[in-house]
Amino acid sequence: MRSPNTLLLTSLAFVALLGLVAVSSDLLPPANARGGAEGEPAPAAEQVDPSHGPIYFDQAVRYIADGKAGIHSLTDFFADLHDVSFSVGAQRHEGHMRLWLKTPDKYRFELRQKKNVNEPGQRITTKILNGSQMWILHPGGDVQRMHGSGADGAGAIAQVQDDRRRLLDLARFLTLDGLKGPGVTFLNEGFTTGSGTFAGNWVRVRRRLQGGADVVFYLAHEADKRDPRRRRATYPGVVKIEGDPRTNEPTEYYLLKSWRQGPQFRYPTEIQAFSQARPGAALDLFLHAWPADIRINVGLQSSLFEPPGASPVERK
């Protein structure tokens, strides 16, 4: 199982647009690949200094926070996905999703077919996890208790608990500041240029955690206003989570596009994710989502994580 410290957007519990995508596995070469998009001057040449990694990473933290203090600790998280397509095991959904998380162990997500929550004929399926207890709220109001319902229920709870852990990683990932801490180092690996699906000019920063998978950030950059000869990192355009062939863990790539200013911080309004089973293999596009709103530490009420309309027996 992948370490909880890895950044897994699969925590959102979707897998989208299944199928092999014809893109190169070495689309993002390491340091010193020079040149920008056509007509754009290349960044000023520099000798790669690994110690600049924390500098670039902190610049990205400040960019996302829009100059405010970064969010380092997290108590709750909310995401409204305008559109999403996914498939998780036997579950498939195309439509709309909202997710709520409250630490340490509460999680709720709802799936619906129509965009407007209150639209006539709307059918919403909601799953609620509260510690080791789980309920499914079916369209029409029926409440299904999963805990105490045998092996199938235990398996469903384990899956949603894993999704909750991954969503917590996502929340830390979107603000970046929560990814710093004891045992974590950031290494600058230089400027690079991606093409095709991963096109862009990036500065590559590797996050290394003792005992965890390496995560490589491809940060967009712009001219420093105080010194145009230098570059400043902005948002993470691509994130690569390196897999481990020894344990059959795939490498995962996340594309974070069209960042915008939200109520609290900047966030991507389009997310794509790819999985690569082994080095050199084709990439499997497994997620496509369009976040419409993301909030962190807004004081979510515990009542969100209790099954409405359930009898006392069902609540136990």
C-alpha positions, 0 to 999 in steps of 0.5 A: 500500500502506498504511504499516506504521505504520497499525494493521491488524487485517487483519494477523491475515489474516481477513475476517469476515461479509462483507456491507454493514452499514447504519450511518452513515458520520458516526457519530462526529462530531468535537469538542464533541458533548455528552451521554452515554447515557440517564441518564448525566450528560454530561462536564463542559464544557471548551474543546477544547485540542489539546495535551491529546492526549498526556495522554489517550493516556498515560492509556489506555496506563497503563490498558491496562498496569494501572499497569505500564510500557508495552511500547514495543519488541516481540520476539514476539507470541502470540494465541489466538482463541477463535472467528473468522470470516474470508475472505481472497481465496479463503480462508474459515474459521470456527473457531479460530486461533492466531498467533505472531510473532517479530521481525524476520521470522518468523510462524506461524498455524494454523487449526482447526475444533474448539475443543480443539487435541487433540480427536479428529479435529482438522484443523489447517492451519498456515502458517509464514513464516521470512524469505523461506521459507514452508511449509504444514503440511496436516492429515495431516502433509504439508509443502508448500514455497512458496518456489521453487514459481513465481509462485503460491508467490511470491504466497502468500509476499508475502501472508503477509509482508504479514500479518506486517507488519500483525500487528506493527502490531496488537501495537503497537496493543494496548499503545498505547505502541509507537505513540509515537515520533519524528514522531508527534503526538497531538491532542485533538479533544474529547468526542463521542458515537457511536450504534448500532454505535459507541455510547459516550461518547468522547474523540477523539484523533488520531494524526498521523505525517508521511508516514503515514495519520492514526489516530483513537482514540475513548477511553472515559473515566471520572471522575478519582478525584482530581477527579470534575469531570475525565475520564480516558481508559481503553481505545480503544473505536473506532479509525479509520484514515483512507483515501486516495481517491487511492490507493483505500485504504479507511477502516477502523474497529475496535471493541474491546469487553469489555476484561479483565485478562490475564496481562500487560495488559488486552486486548479479548475481542471485535473487529469491523472495518469497511471503508468504500470511500469517504466516505459509502459503506456500511460492510463488516463484515470481521472478527469475532473473540474473543481468548482470550489475548494475550501479548507478549515471552514468549521464543518459540522459533525452532523454532516457525518451522521446518517439523516433519517436512520433509525437508532439501530441503523445509527449504531 
